[in-house]
């Protein structure tokens, strides 16, 4: 994965931090929740297809943005928090090369194979 994409993803992570700062939550909420989307990996216990679906649902930035916008529209700070966490986590993951998963296995992502020596 190219350096430019990693920089772009880190900037999106910083955007997530900024959006969180607009919410009325203590910072420990962000630190405590930032890894919670990884619960989606539990699906891999039932196989690659189920794992990929679960992982991708909690790591798709579009879903995070949609939940955040619903939270703004309905004035629901909890939805805004969930959206910010999903978006921020997905951006941070992508900065480290972890993309959305294919059902071939955890290491096969839309950004390429995790651990591939050619990256």
DSSP file (Angstrom, degrees, kcal/mol; ACC not computed):
  #  RESIDUE AA STRUCTURE BP1 BP2  ACC     N-H-->O    O-->H-N    N-H-->O    O-->H-N    TCO  KAPPA ALPHA  PHI   PSI    X-CA   Y-CA   Z-CA
    1    1 A X              0   0    0      0, 0.0   110,-0.0     0, 0.0   111,-0.0   0.000 360.0 360.0 360.0 137.9    0.0    0.0    0.0
    2    2 A X     >  -     0   0    0      1,-0.1     4,-1.9     4,-0.0     5,-0.1  -0.247 360.0-121.3 -73.4 155.5    1.3    3.4   -1.0
    3    3 A X  H  > S+     0   0    0      1,-0.2     4,-2.4     2,-0.2     5,-0.2   0.865 111.7  57.9 -60.3 -38.5    2.6    6.0    1.4
    4    4 A X  H  > S+     0   0    0      1,-0.2     4,-2.5     2,-0.2    -1,-0.2   0.899 105.9  48.8 -62.4 -41.1    0.0    8.5    0.1
    5    5 A X  H  > S+     0   0    0      2,-0.2     4,-2.6     1,-0.2    -1,-0.2   0.907 110.4  51.3 -65.8 -40.7   -2.9    6.2    1.0
    6    6 A X  H  X S+     0   0    0     -4,-1.9     4,-2.2     2,-0.2    -2,-0.2   0.905 111.1  48.0 -62.6 -40.7   -1.5    5.7    4.5
    7    7 A X  H  X S+     0   0    0     -4,-2.4     4,-2.3     2,-0.2    -2,-0.2   0.921 110.9  51.5 -64.4 -43.6   -1.2    9.5    4.9
    8    8 A X  H  X S+     0   0    0     -4,-2.5     4,-1.9     1,-0.2    -2,-0.2   0.919 110.6  48.2 -59.4 -44.4   -4.8    9.9    3.7
    9    9 A X  H  X S+     0   0    0     -4,-2.6     4,-2.1     1,-0.2    -1,-0.2   0.884 109.9  51.8 -66.0 -38.3   -6.1    7.3    6.1
   10   10 A X  H  X S+     0   0    0     -4,-2.2     4,-2.3     1,-0.2    -1,-0.2   0.882 108.4  52.1 -65.3 -36.7   -4.2    8.9    9.0
   11   11 A X  H  X S+     0   0    0     -4,-2.3     4,-1.9     2,-0.2    -1,-0.2   0.868 108.7  50.3 -66.2 -35.5   -5.8   12.2    8.1
   12   12 A X  H  X S+     0   0    0     -4,-1.9     4,-2.1     2,-0.2    -2,-0.2   0.874 108.2  53.0 -68.9 -35.7   -9.2   10.6    8.2
   13   13 A X  H  X S+     0   0    0     -4,-2.1     4,-2.0     2,-0.2    -2,-0.2   0.917 108.4  50.1 -61.9 -42.6   -8.4    9.2   11.6
   14   14 A X  H  X S+     0   0    0     -4,-2.3     4,-2.4     1,-0.2    -2,-0.2   0.866 107.0  54.9 -63.8 -35.7   -7.5   12.7   12.7
   15   15 A X  H  X S+     0   0    0     -4,-1.9     4,-2.9     2,-0.2    -1,-0.2   0.912 106.3  51.9 -60.8 -42.0  -10.9   13.9   11.3
   16   16 A X  H  X S+     0   0    0     -4,-2.1     4,-2.3     2,-0.2    -2,-0.2   0.897 108.4  50.4 -60.9 -40.9  -12.5   11.2   13.5
   17   17 A X  H  X S+     0   0    0     -4,-2.0     4,-2.0     2,-0.2    -1,-0.2   0.916 111.0  49.5 -63.0 -42.5  -10.7   12.6   16.5
   18   18 A X  H  X S+     0   0    0     -4,-2.4     4,-0.9     2,-0.2    -2,-0.2   0.936 110.5  49.4 -61.9 -46.5  -11.8   16.1   15.6
   19   19 A X  H >< S+     0   0    0     -4,-2.9     3,-0.7     1,-0.2     4,-0.4   0.880 109.8  52.3 -61.8 -37.0  -15.5   14.9   15.2
   20   20 A X  H >< S+     0   0    0     -4,-2.3     3,-1.8     1,-0.2     5,-0.4   0.897 101.6  60.3 -63.4 -38.7  -15.2   13.1   18.6
   21   21 A X  H 3< S+     0   0    0     -4,-2.0    -1,-0.2     1,-0.3    -2,-0.2   0.735  98.2  59.3 -62.9 -21.1  -14.0   16.4   20.2
   22   22 A X  T << S+     0   0    0     -4,-0.9    -1,-0.3    -3,-0.7    -2,-0.2   0.634  93.5  84.6 -79.9 -14.8  -17.3   18.0   19.1
   23   23 A X  S <  S-     0   0    0     -3,-1.8     2,-0.9    -4,-0.4    -3,-0.0  -0.473  88.6-117.3 -87.0 160.4  -19.2   15.4   21.2
   24   24 A X  S    S+     0   0    0     -2,-0.1     2,-0.3     2,-0.0    -3,-0.1  -0.382  74.9 113.5 -95.6  55.5  -19.9   15.8   24.9
   25   25 A X  S    S-     0   0    0     -2,-0.9    -2,-0.1    -5,-0.4     2,-0.1  -0.933  70.7-107.6-123.5 148.5  -17.9   12.7   25.9
   26   26 A X    >>  -     0   0    0     -2,-0.3     3,-1.6     1,-0.1     4,-0.6  -0.401  33.5-114.0 -68.8 153.2  -14.8   12.4   28.0
   27   27 A X  H 3> S+     0   0    0      1,-0.3     4,-2.0     2,-0.2     3,-0.4   0.758 111.2  70.9 -63.5 -25.6  -11.7   11.4   26.0
   28   28 A X  H 3> S+     0   0    0      1,-0.2     4,-2.6     2,-0.2    -1,-0.3   0.781  90.1  63.3 -64.4 -22.8  -11.4    8.0   27.8
   29   29 A X  H <> S+     0   0    0     -3,-1.6     4,-1.8     2,-0.2    -1,-0.2   0.926 104.3  46.0 -62.7 -43.9  -14.5    7.0   25.9
   30   30 A X  H  X S+     0   0    0     -4,-0.6     4,-1.7    -3,-0.4     3,-0.2   0.956 115.9  44.9 -63.1 -49.8  -12.6    7.3   22.6
   31   31 A X  H  < S+     0   0    0     -4,-2.0     4,-0.3     1,-0.2    -2,-0.2   0.884 115.9  47.7 -62.3 -38.9   -9.6    5.5   24.0
   32   32 A X  H  < S+     0   0    0     -4,-2.6    -1,-0.2    -5,-0.2    -2,-0.2   0.762 119.8  36.4 -75.1 -24.9  -11.7    2.8   25.5
   33   33 A X  H >< S+     0   0    0     -4,-1.8     3,-1.8    -3,-0.2     4,-0.4   0.575  86.5  94.3-104.1 -11.5  -13.9    2.2   22.5
   34   34 A X  T 3< S+     0   0    0     -4,-1.7     3,-0.3     1,-0.3    -1,-0.1   0.774  92.5  41.8 -59.7 -27.4  -11.5    2.6   19.6
   35   35 A X  T >  S+     0   0    0     -4,-0.3     3,-1.8     1,-0.2    -1,-0.3   0.504  86.7  96.1 -95.8  -3.7  -10.8   -1.2   19.4
   36   36 A X  G X  S+     0   0    0     -3,-1.8     3,-2.2     1,-0.3     4,-0.2   0.807  70.3  68.3 -60.7 -31.4  -14.4   -2.4   19.8
   37   37 A X  G >  S+     0   0    0     -4,-0.4     3,-1.9    -3,-0.3    -1,-0.3   0.755  83.5  75.9 -59.9 -18.6  -15.1   -2.8   16.1
   38   38 A X  G X   +     0   0    0     -3,-1.8     3,-2.1     1,-0.3    -1,-0.3   0.606  69.2  86.1 -68.3  -8.2  -12.6   -5.7   16.1
   39   39 A X  G X  S+     0   0    0     -3,-2.2     3,-1.9     1,-0.3    -1,-0.3   0.748  72.3  77.2 -59.5 -21.6  -15.3   -7.7   17.8
   40   40 A X  G X  S+     0   0    0     -3,-1.9     3,-1.1     1,-0.3    15,-0.3   0.697  77.2  72.1 -61.3 -19.0  -16.4   -8.4   14.2
   41   41 A X  G X  S+     0   0    0     -3,-2.1     3,-2.0     1,-0.2    -1,-0.3   0.683  74.9  81.9 -70.7 -16.6  -13.5  -10.9   14.0
   42   42 A X  G X  S+     0   0    0     -3,-1.9     3,-2.2     1,-0.3     4,-0.3   0.821  77.2  71.2 -57.9 -30.3  -15.4  -13.2   16.2
   43   43 A X  G X  S+     0   0    0     -3,-1.1     3,-1.9     1,-0.3     8,-0.5   0.745  79.6  74.6 -58.5 -23.7  -17.3  -14.3   13.1
   44   44 A X  G X  S+     0   0    0     -3,-2.0     3,-0.9     7,-0.3    -1,-0.3   0.692  80.0  72.4 -65.3 -16.4  -14.2  -16.1   11.9
   45   45 A X  G <  S+     0   0    0     -3,-2.2    -1,-0.3    -4,-0.2    -2,-0.2   0.757 101.1  44.6 -66.2 -23.0  -14.9  -18.8   14.5
   46   46 A X  G <  S-     0   0    0     -3,-1.9    -1,-0.2     1,-0.4    -2,-0.2   0.349 130.6 -74.4-101.4   3.7  -17.8  -19.8   12.2
   47   47 A X    <>  -     0   0    0     -3,-0.9     4,-2.4    -4,-0.2    -1,-0.4  -0.506  49.7 -71.6 125.1 167.6  -15.8  -19.6    9.0
   48   48 A X  H  > S+     0   0    0      2,-0.2     4,-2.7     1,-0.2     5,-0.2   0.875 123.9  50.6 -65.1 -40.2  -14.2  -17.2    6.5
   49   49 A X  H  > S+     0   0    0      2,-0.2     4,-2.2     1,-0.2    -1,-0.2   0.954 114.9  42.0 -65.9 -49.2  -17.5  -16.1    4.9
   50   50 A X  H  > S+     0   0    0      1,-0.2     4,-2.5     2,-0.2    -6,-0.2   0.893 115.6  51.9 -63.3 -39.9  -19.2  -15.3    8.2
   51   51 A X  H  X S+     0   0    0     -4,-2.4     4,-2.8    -8,-0.5    -7,-0.3   0.917 109.1  48.8 -62.4 -44.5  -16.0  -13.7    9.5
   52   52 A X  H  X S+     0   0    0     -4,-2.7     4,-2.8     2,-0.2    49,-0.3   0.905 112.1  49.0 -63.7 -41.2  -15.6  -11.5    6.5
   53   53 A X  H  X S+     0   0    0     -4,-2.2     4,-2.1     2,-0.2    -2,-0.2   0.951 115.0  43.8 -63.4 -49.1  -19.3  -10.3    6.7
   54   54 A X  H  X S+     0   0    0     -4,-2.5     4,-1.3     2,-0.2    -2,-0.2   0.915 116.4  46.9 -62.1 -44.3  -19.0   -9.5   10.4
   55   55 A X  H  X S+     0   0    0     -4,-2.8     4,-0.6   -15,-0.3     3,-0.4   0.945 112.8  48.7 -62.5 -49.1  -15.6   -7.8   10.1
   56   56 A X  H >X S+     0   0    0     -4,-2.8     3,-0.6     1,-0.2     4,-0.6   0.837 105.0  58.5 -65.6 -33.5  -16.7   -5.8    7.1
   57   57 A X  H 3< S+     0   0    0     -4,-2.1     3,-0.4     1,-0.2    -1,-0.2   0.884 113.8  38.5 -61.2 -37.3  -19.9   -4.6    8.7
   58   58 A X  H 3< S+     0   0    0     -4,-1.3    -1,-0.2    -3,-0.4    -2,-0.2   0.438 120.1  46.2 -94.4   0.5  -17.9   -3.0   11.6
   59   59 A X  H << S+     0   0    0     -4,-0.6     2,-0.7    -3,-0.6    -1,-0.2   0.211  79.1 111.6-125.4  13.9  -15.1   -1.8    9.4
   60   60 A X    >X  -     0   0    0     -4,-0.6     4,-1.7    -3,-0.4     3,-0.6  -0.811  54.8-154.4 -92.7 117.9  -16.9   -0.1    6.5
   61   61 A X  H 3> S+     0   0    0     -2,-0.7     4,-2.6     1,-0.2     5,-0.2   0.830  92.2  61.0 -62.5 -32.1  -16.4    3.6    6.7
   62   62 A X  H 3> S+     0   0    0      1,-0.2     4,-2.4     2,-0.2    -1,-0.2   0.877 103.8  49.4 -62.2 -37.5  -19.7    4.3    4.8
   63   63 A X  H <> S+     0   0    0     -3,-0.6     4,-2.5     2,-0.2    -1,-0.2   0.916 111.0  50.0 -67.5 -42.6  -21.6    2.6    7.6
   64   64 A X  H  X S+     0   0    0     -4,-1.7     4,-2.3     1,-0.2    -2,-0.2   0.917 112.1  47.4 -60.4 -43.8  -19.8    4.7   10.2
   65   65 A X  H  X S+     0   0    0     -4,-2.6     4,-2.8     2,-0.2     5,-0.2   0.916 111.5  50.9 -64.0 -43.5  -20.6    7.8    8.3
   66   66 A X  H  X S+     0   0    0     -4,-2.4     4,-2.4     2,-0.2    -2,-0.2   0.922 111.2  47.4 -61.6 -44.6  -24.2    6.9    7.9
   67   67 A X  H  X S+     0   0    0     -4,-2.5     4,-2.2     2,-0.2    -1,-0.2   0.910 112.6  50.2 -63.7 -41.3  -24.6    6.1   11.6
   68   68 A X  H  X S+     0   0    0     -4,-2.3     4,-1.9    -5,-0.2    -2,-0.2   0.932 111.7  47.3 -61.3 -46.8  -22.9    9.4   12.5
   69   69 A X  H  X S+     0   0    0     -4,-2.8     4,-2.8     2,-0.2    -2,-0.2   0.873 110.2  52.3 -66.2 -37.1  -25.2   11.4   10.1
   70   70 A X  H  X S+     0   0    0     -4,-2.4     4,-2.8     1,-0.2    -1,-0.2   0.916 108.6  52.5 -61.4 -41.9  -28.3    9.7   11.5
   71   71 A X  H  <>S+     0   0    0     -4,-2.2     5,-2.9     2,-0.2     4,-0.4   0.876 111.0  46.1 -61.1 -38.7  -27.1   10.7   14.9
   72   72 A X  H ><5S+     0   0    0     -4,-1.9     3,-0.8     3,-0.2    -2,-0.2   0.949 114.0  47.9 -66.8 -49.0  -26.8   14.3   13.8
   73   73 A X  H 3<5S+     0   0    0     -4,-2.8    -2,-0.2     1,-0.3    -1,-0.2   0.891 121.0  35.9 -60.7 -41.8  -30.2   14.3   12.1
   74   74 A X  T 3<5S-     0   0    0     -4,-2.8    -1,-0.3    -5,-0.2    -2,-0.2   0.379 109.0-120.1 -94.0   3.9  -32.0   12.8   15.0
   75   75 A X  T < 5 +     0   0    0     -3,-0.8     2,-0.6    -4,-0.4    -3,-0.2   0.936  61.0 149.6  54.3  50.6  -29.9   14.6   17.7
   76   76 A X    >>< -     0   0    0     -5,-2.9     4,-1.9    -6,-0.2     3,-0.6  -0.867  30.0-171.3-115.1  95.2  -28.7   11.3   19.1
   77   77 A X  H 3> S+     0   0    0     -2,-0.6     4,-2.6     1,-0.2     5,-0.2   0.820  85.5  59.7 -57.3 -32.1  -25.2   11.7   20.6
   78   78 A X  H 3> S+     0   0    0      2,-0.2     4,-2.5     1,-0.2    -1,-0.2   0.909 105.9  47.7 -64.3 -40.6  -24.8    7.9   21.1
   79   79 A X  H <> S+     0   0    0     -3,-0.6     4,-2.7     2,-0.2    -1,-0.2   0.893 111.0  51.6 -64.2 -39.6  -25.3    7.3   17.4
   80   80 A X  H  X S+     0   0    0     -4,-1.9     4,-2.5     2,-0.2    -2,-0.2   0.922 110.3  49.1 -62.1 -43.2  -22.8   10.1   16.6
   81   81 A X  H  X S+     0   0    0     -4,-2.6     4,-2.6     2,-0.2    -2,-0.2   0.937 111.6  48.3 -61.4 -47.9  -20.3    8.4   19.0
   82   82 A X  H  X S+     0   0    0     -4,-2.5     4,-2.6     1,-0.2     5,-0.2   0.924 112.8  48.9 -59.5 -45.1  -20.8    5.0   17.4
   83   83 A X  H  X S+     0   0    0     -4,-2.7     4,-2.6     1,-0.2     5,-0.2   0.907 111.4  48.8 -61.4 -43.2  -20.4    6.5   13.9
   84   84 A X  H  X S+     0   0    0     -4,-2.5     4,-2.9     2,-0.2     5,-0.3   0.909 112.3  48.7 -64.1 -42.3  -17.2    8.3   14.9
   85   85 A X  H  X S+     0   0    0     -4,-2.6     4,-2.7     2,-0.2     5,-0.3   0.938 113.0  46.8 -64.7 -46.2  -15.7    5.2   16.5
   86   86 A X  H  X S+     0   0    0     -4,-2.6     4,-2.2    -5,-0.2    -2,-0.2   0.934 116.7  44.3 -61.0 -46.1  -16.5    3.0   13.5
   87   87 A X  H  X S+     0   0    0     -4,-2.6     4,-2.2    -5,-0.2    -2,-0.2   0.932 116.0  46.4 -64.0 -47.2  -15.1    5.6   11.0
   88   88 A X  H  X S+     0   0    0     -4,-2.9     4,-2.5    -5,-0.2    -2,-0.2   0.913 113.2  48.7 -63.8 -43.8  -12.0    6.3   13.1
   89   89 A X  H  X S+     0   0    0     -4,-2.7     4,-2.9    -5,-0.3     5,-0.2   0.930 111.6  49.2 -63.0 -45.5  -11.2    2.6   13.7
   90   90 A X  H  X S+     0   0    0     -4,-2.2     4,-2.3    -5,-0.3    -1,-0.2   0.896 111.7  49.5 -62.0 -40.0  -11.6    1.8   10.0
   91   91 A X  H  X S+     0   0    0     -4,-2.2     4,-1.9     2,-0.2    -1,-0.2   0.922 112.2  47.3 -64.7 -44.1   -9.3    4.7    9.0
   92   92 A X  H  X S+     0   0    0     -4,-2.5     4,-1.2     2,-0.2    -2,-0.2   0.923 111.4  51.3 -64.0 -44.0   -6.7    3.6   11.5
   93   93 A X  H ><>S+     0   0    0     -4,-2.9     5,-2.6     1,-0.2     3,-0.6   0.922 110.2  49.2 -57.5 -44.7   -6.9    0.0   10.4
   94   94 A X  H ><5S+     0   0    0     -4,-2.3     3,-1.3     1,-0.3    -1,-0.2   0.843 103.5  59.5 -67.8 -32.2   -6.4    1.0    6.8
   95   95 A X  H 3<5S+     0   0    0     -4,-1.9    -1,-0.3     1,-0.3    -2,-0.2   0.819 108.4  46.8 -63.0 -28.6   -3.5    3.2    7.7
   96   96 A X  T <<5S-     0   0    0     -4,-1.2    -1,-0.3    -3,-0.6    -2,-0.2   0.355 127.8-100.6 -94.1   4.5   -1.9    0.0    9.0
   97   97 A X  T < 5S+     0   0    0     -3,-1.3     2,-0.8     1,-0.2    -3,-0.2   0.541  78.8 133.6  93.6   7.6   -2.9   -2.0    5.8
   98   98 A X      < +     0   0    0     -5,-2.6    -1,-0.2    -6,-0.2    -2,-0.1  -0.820  31.4 172.2 -95.0 108.9   -5.9   -3.8    7.1
   99   99 A X        -     0   0    0     -2,-0.8     2,-0.1    13,-0.3    15,-0.0  -0.316  43.2 -57.4-103.0-172.8   -8.7   -3.5    4.6
  100  100 A X        -     0   0    0     -2,-0.1    10,-1.9     1,-0.1    11,-0.3  -0.418  67.0-113.4 -65.0 143.9  -12.1   -4.9    4.1
  101  101 A X  B     -A  109   0A   0    -49,-0.3     2,-0.2     8,-0.2     8,-0.2  -0.537  15.6-145.9 -92.5 146.0  -12.0   -8.7    4.0
  102  102 A X    >   -     0   0    0      6,-2.9     3,-1.2     3,-0.5     6,-0.3  -0.664  33.0-112.6 -92.9 160.2  -12.6  -11.2    1.2
  103  103 A X  T 3  S+     0   0    0     -2,-0.2   -54,-0.2     1,-0.2   -55,-0.1   0.347 103.4  84.8 -80.9  10.9  -14.1  -14.6    2.1
  104  104 A X  T 3  S-     0   0    0      1,-0.3    -1,-0.2     4,-0.2     2,-0.2   0.723 110.9 -58.6 -76.8 -22.6  -10.9  -16.4    1.2
  105  105 A X    X   -     0   0    0     -3,-1.2     3,-1.6     3,-0.3    -3,-0.5  -0.815  56.9 -76.4 153.7 165.3   -9.5  -15.7    4.7
  106  106 A X  T 3  S+     0   0    0      1,-0.3    -1,-0.1    -2,-0.2     8,-0.1   0.824 121.2  55.9 -59.2 -35.9   -8.6  -12.9    7.1
  107  107 A X  T 3  S+     0   0    0     -3,-0.1     7,-3.0     6,-0.1     2,-0.8   0.533  87.0  89.0 -80.5  -3.1   -5.4  -11.9    5.3
  108  108 A X  E <   + B   0 113A   0     -3,-1.6    -6,-2.9    -6,-0.3    -3,-0.3  -0.837  58.6 159.7 -99.2 109.8   -7.1  -11.3    1.9
  109  109 A X  E >   -AB 101 112A   0      3,-1.1     3,-1.5    -2,-0.8    -8,-0.2  -0.754  57.1-105.6-126.9 169.2   -8.3   -7.7    1.8
  110  110 A X  T 3  S+     0   0    0    -10,-1.9     3,-0.1     1,-0.3    -9,-0.1   0.611 121.7  55.2 -69.7 -10.4   -9.2   -5.0   -0.7
  111  111 A X  T 3  S-     0   0    0      1,-0.5    -1,-0.3   -11,-0.3     2,-0.2   0.414 124.9 -90.2 -97.6  -0.5   -5.9   -3.4    0.0
  112  112 A X  E <   -B  109   0A   0     -3,-1.5    -3,-1.1     2,-0.0    -1,-0.5  -0.609  66.0 -33.1 116.3 179.4   -3.9   -6.5   -0.8
  113  113 A X  E >   -B  108   0A   0     -2,-0.2     3,-1.6    -5,-0.2     2,-0.2  -0.591  61.5-121.6 -78.8 129.1   -2.8   -9.5    1.1
  114  114 A X  T 3  S+     0   0    0     -7,-3.0     3,-0.1    -2,-0.4    -1,-0.1  -0.511  98.3  17.4 -68.8 131.8   -1.8   -8.8    4.7
  115  115 A X  T 3  S+     0   0    0      1,-0.3     2,-0.3    -2,-0.2    -1,-0.3   0.506  84.8 154.1  84.8   4.1    1.8   -9.8    5.3
  116  116 A X    X   -     0   0    0     -3,-1.6     3,-1.6     1,-0.2    -1,-0.3  -0.520  42.2-144.3 -68.5 126.3    2.7   -9.9    1.6
  117  117 A X  T 3  S+     0   0    0     -2,-0.3    -1,-0.2     1,-0.3    -3,-0.0   0.661  94.0  67.1 -66.7 -16.7    6.4   -9.3    1.2
  118  118 A X  T 3         0   0    0      1,-0.2    -1,-0.3     0, 0.0    -2,-0.1   0.512 360.0 360.0 -83.6  -3.8    5.8   -7.3   -2.0
  119  119 A X    <         0   0    0     -3,-1.6    -1,-0.2    -6,-0.1    -2,-0.1   0.503 360.0 360.0 -73.7 360.0    4.0   -4.5   -0.3
